[in-house]
Each structure stands twice: as structure tokens, then as C-alpha cells.
Amino acid sequence: MSSLDHLVLATPDLAATVAEVTRLTGTRPAPGGVHLGLGTRNFLLGLGEGGYLEIIGPDPEQGEPEGPRPFGIDGLTEARLATWAVRVQDIDAAVGAAREAGHDPGEPRAMSRQTPSGEQLSWRLTLDIERGRTGLVPFLIDWGQAVHPSVNLPVVPLVGLEGVHPHPERVEPQIAAVGAKLPVKAGNRPSLAATLFGETGLVVLH
């Protein structure tokens, strides 16, 4: 089975959302880095067991990107838990296995960002930047030999993650095809909910 790598909290206002997550959890997320050319930057918060929360939004120090920002950021009016990622050791093999199981996660692509210390962090993932893929079916990520971003992050433990979908039976096979597990219940619109254990108790991010 694949393991949870990170949750993506997309926002139109990065500073405001970082402040809100800090208020809710009692722990301030750490600066992640800048995605040059995509017009975004991120902040990170450890979730325990090698997972982390990525808070990603427009980078005010970059100009407007040529294409849309990932995760539907340009169309957001408030922060939302847009999607999640599972970590794999061999992304090409994982994509092949998912396709055999009836789900095409997309072609792996190389990405990188500069860390606050000036190091270049590189990885491969199946995220479709142009379409800004979001939703309950996780994308795949392979960090290769890189030091994982969750190392040395402040931690707010993840207690649970669940999804809502009008037709759970439509997404459950796709989630299983990438080797992931996610409880999905029926509801009006697709959404994710993560429960964290903050300093003042349970916090739910949608």
C-alpha cells in the first residue's frame, strides 16, 4: 500500500491561511519554498509518521504565471483542502500498476523548488498542472534520494482523513488503484476533511 505523503491546503491568501492554521493548531507552519514559474510558494506543517500539510498559495514576489496556478488556486475565494498525495518508491512502476487497475494517474513530471536554506529540492509527481487536478483521488509523488520535506518540521498529529462524494463508488476504485486508502461517504459535493490534534484539541480542515 502507498503511504500518505502530504495534504494540500490551497489558498488565495497564503499569509492569512498560515496565520489561521497557526491560530487553530497553536503551531506555526514552517516556510517551505518557492515554485518558480508557477507563481506559488508554500508553508509546511508536519503531521507525524512522515506526512505533512502543505499550505500553498500565490507568491506575492512573483509575477503572474503564464498558465494557471495548480490546485485551482486562481479560482478560490477561501482556503480549501484541495487534494492529497501518496508517496511511492518507483513512480513509473506505480503509474503502470494503477493503469492496469483501471485508473490513469497521468504521466510523471519532474518538479523542484528552492528551500529557505537555498538548497534545490527535486521530485517527480503525477500532478497535472495545466488542469490543476484536485479531488479525492491522490496524486503520486516520488522523492527519489531527496531528504523528505517532513524532516524537522513542527508537528501537529493527523488523527483522521476522510472524503465525501455524491457517488463514492465512482472514486473508491481509483483510490484503490493507486494503492491508497480513504474512507468515503456519500454527500452533496466532493470534499476532503482532515482532523488534526492541535494544542487546544481537535481541529478539522476542509
C-alpha positions as CSV (number, residue, x, y, z in Angstrom):
1,M,0.0,0.0,0.0
2,S,1.1,3.6,-0.6
3,S,1.5,5.8,2.4
4,L,0.2,9.4,2.8
5,D,2.8,11.9,1.8
6,H,1.0,15.2,2.2
7,L,-2.3,17.1,2.2
8,V,-2.7,20.1,0.0
9,L,-4.4,23.2,1.6
10,A,-4.8,25.6,-1.3
11,T,-5.5,29.2,-0.6
12,P,-5.9,32.6,-2.4
13,D,-4.1,34.3,0.6
14,L,-1.1,32.4,1.9
15,A,-0.3,34.8,4.8
16,A,-3.8,34.8,6.1
17,T,-4.2,31.0,5.9
18,V,-0.8,30.4,7.6
19,A,-2.0,32.7,10.4
20,E,-5.3,30.9,10.7
21,V,-3.7,27.5,10.8
22,T,-1.3,28.8,13.5
23,R,-4.3,30.1,15.5
24,L,-6.3,26.9,15.2
25,T,-3.5,24.4,15.9
26,G,-1.2,26.5,18.2
27,T,1.7,25.7,15.9
28,R,3.2,27.9,13.2
29,P,3.9,26.2,9.9
30,A,7.5,26.5,8.6
31,P,8.4,28.2,5.3
32,G,8.7,25.6,2.5
33,G,9.9,27.3,-0.6
34,V,9.1,29.0,-3.9
35,H,7.8,27.3,-7.1
36,L,9.4,29.5,-9.7
37,G,7.3,29.8,-12.9
38,L,4.1,28.6,-11.2
39,G,3.6,31.7,-9.2
40,T,3.3,29.9,-5.9
41,R,5.1,29.3,-2.6
42,N,4.3,27.1,0.4
43,F,4.5,26.6,4.1
44,L,4.7,23.2,5.8
45,L,3.4,21.6,9.0
46,G,4.3,18.0,10.0
47,L,1.5,15.5,10.5
48,G,3.6,12.7,12.1
49,E,4.6,9.4,10.5
50,G,6.4,11.0,7.6
51,G,3.4,13.1,6.4
52,Y,2.9,16.8,6.2
53,L,0.4,19.6,5.4
54,E,1.3,21.8,2.5
55,I,-0.3,25.3,2.6
56,I,0.2,26.7,-0.9
57,G,-0.9,30.0,-2.4
58,P,0.1,32.8,-4.7
59,D,3.7,34.1,-4.2
60,P,3.4,37.9,-4.0
61,E,7.1,38.2,-5.0
62,Q,6.5,36.5,-8.4
63,G,4.6,38.0,-11.3
64,E,1.6,36.4,-12.8
65,P,2.5,32.9,-14.2
66,E,2.0,32.1,-17.8
67,G,-0.5,29.3,-17.0
68,P,-3.0,28.7,-14.2
69,R,-1.6,28.1,-10.7
70,P,-2.0,24.5,-9.5
71,F,-4.9,23.2,-7.4
72,G,-7.4,25.7,-8.8
73,I,-5.8,28.4,-6.6
74,D,-6.8,31.2,-9.1
75,G,-10.5,30.4,-8.7
76,L,-10.5,30.2,-4.9
77,T,-12.2,32.7,-2.6
78,E,-11.1,30.9,0.6
79,A,-8.7,28.1,1.7
80,R,-9.8,24.6,1.0
81,L,-8.3,21.1,1.3
82,A,-7.8,20.5,-2.4
83,T,-6.3,17.1,-2.6
84,W,-3.6,14.8,-1.2
85,A,-0.6,12.9,-2.3
86,V,0.7,9.4,-1.7
87,R,4.4,8.5,-1.6
88,V,5.8,5.8,-3.8
89,Q,9.3,4.4,-4.3
90,D,9.2,3.9,-8.1
91,I,6.7,6.3,-9.7
92,D,6.9,4.7,-13.1
93,A,6.1,1.3,-11.8
94,A,3.3,2.8,-9.6
95,V,1.7,4.5,-12.6
96,G,1.9,1.3,-14.6
97,A,0.2,-0.7,-11.8
98,A,-2.5,2.0,-11.4
99,R,-3.2,1.8,-15.2
100,E,-3.5,-1.9,-15.0
101,A,-6.0,-1.5,-12.2
102,G,-8.1,0.8,-14.4
103,H,-7.0,4.3,-13.3
104,D,-4.6,6.6,-15.2
105,P,-2.9,9.0,-12.7
106,G,-1.1,10.8,-15.6
107,E,2.5,10.9,-16.7
108,P,5.1,11.6,-14.1
109,R,6.8,15.0,-14.4
110,A,9.8,16.5,-12.7
111,M,9.5,19.5,-10.4
112,S,11.7,21.4,-8.0
113,R,11.8,24.3,-5.6
114,Q,14.3,26.2,-3.6
115,T,14.3,25.7,0.1
116,P,14.7,28.6,2.6
117,S,18.3,27.5,3.1
118,G,19.0,27.9,-0.6
119,E,19.1,24.2,-1.5
120,Q,17.3,22.8,-4.6
121,L,14.7,20.1,-3.7
122,S,13.6,17.9,-6.6
123,W,10.9,15.3,-7.0
124,R,8.6,13.6,-9.6
125,L,4.9,13.5,-9.4
126,T,1.8,12.8,-11.5
127,L,0.1,16.2,-10.9
128,D,-1.5,17.7,-14.0
129,I,-0.5,21.4,-13.5
130,E,-2.5,22.6,-16.6
131,R,-5.7,21.2,-15.3
132,G,-4.9,21.8,-11.7
133,R,-6.1,18.4,-10.7
134,T,-7.9,18.4,-7.3
135,G,-10.1,15.9,-5.6
136,L,-10.3,12.7,-3.5
137,V,-8.1,10.6,-5.7
138,P,-4.5,11.3,-4.6
139,F,-1.7,12.0,-6.9
140,L,1.6,10.1,-6.7
141,I,4.9,11.6,-5.6
142,D,8.4,10.1,-5.6
143,W,11.1,12.0,-3.7
144,G,14.0,9.8,-5.0
145,Q,17.1,10.4,-3.0
146,A,16.0,13.8,-1.6
147,V,15.6,14.5,2.1
148,H,11.9,14.3,2.7
149,P,10.2,17.7,3.5
150,S,8.6,16.4,6.7
151,V,12.1,16.0,8.4
152,N,12.5,18.6,11.2
153,L,9.0,20.2,10.7
154,P,6.9,21.3,13.7
155,V,4.3,18.5,14.1
156,V,0.5,18.6,14.7
157,P,-0.6,14.9,14.6
158,L,-3.1,13.8,11.9
159,V,-5.9,12.0,13.6
160,G,-8.0,11.1,10.5
161,L,-8.7,11.8,6.9
162,E,-12.0,11.2,5.1
163,G,-13.7,12.1,1.9
164,V,-17.2,13.0,0.8
165,H,-18.6,12.3,-2.7
166,P,-22.0,12.2,-4.3
167,H,-21.1,8.8,-5.7
168,P,-18.4,7.1,-3.5
169,E,-18.5,4.0,-5.7
170,R,-17.0,6.1,-8.6
171,V,-13.9,7.2,-6.8
172,E,-13.2,4.3,-4.5
173,P,-11.8,2.1,-7.3
174,Q,-9.5,4.9,-8.4
175,I,-8.2,5.5,-4.9
176,A,-7.6,1.7,-4.5
177,A,-5.8,1.6,-7.9
178,V,-3.0,3.9,-6.6
179,G,-2.6,1.7,-3.5
180,A,-4.3,4.3,-1.2
181,K,-7.0,4.0,1.5
182,L,-9.6,6.7,2.2
183,P,-13.0,6.3,3.8
184,V,-15.5,8.0,1.5
185,K,-19.1,8.7,2.5
186,A,-22.0,10.0,0.4
187,G,-22.6,13.7,0.3
188,N,-23.6,16.6,-1.8
189,R,-20.2,17.6,-3.3
190,P,-16.7,16.1,-3.3
191,S,-14.6,17.3,-0.4
192,L,-11.8,16.2,2.0
193,A,-11.7,16.6,5.7
194,A,-8.6,16.2,7.8
195,T,-8.7,16.1,11.6
196,L,-5.6,17.3,13.4
197,F,-4.8,17.2,17.2
198,G,-3.7,20.7,18.0
199,E,-2.6,22.2,21.3
200,T,-6.1,23.1,22.2
201,G,-7.8,20.0,20.9
202,L,-9.1,18.6,17.6
203,V,-9.0,20.8,14.5
204,V,-10.8,20.0,11.3
205,L,-9.6,21.3,8.0
206,H,-11.9,21.1,4.9
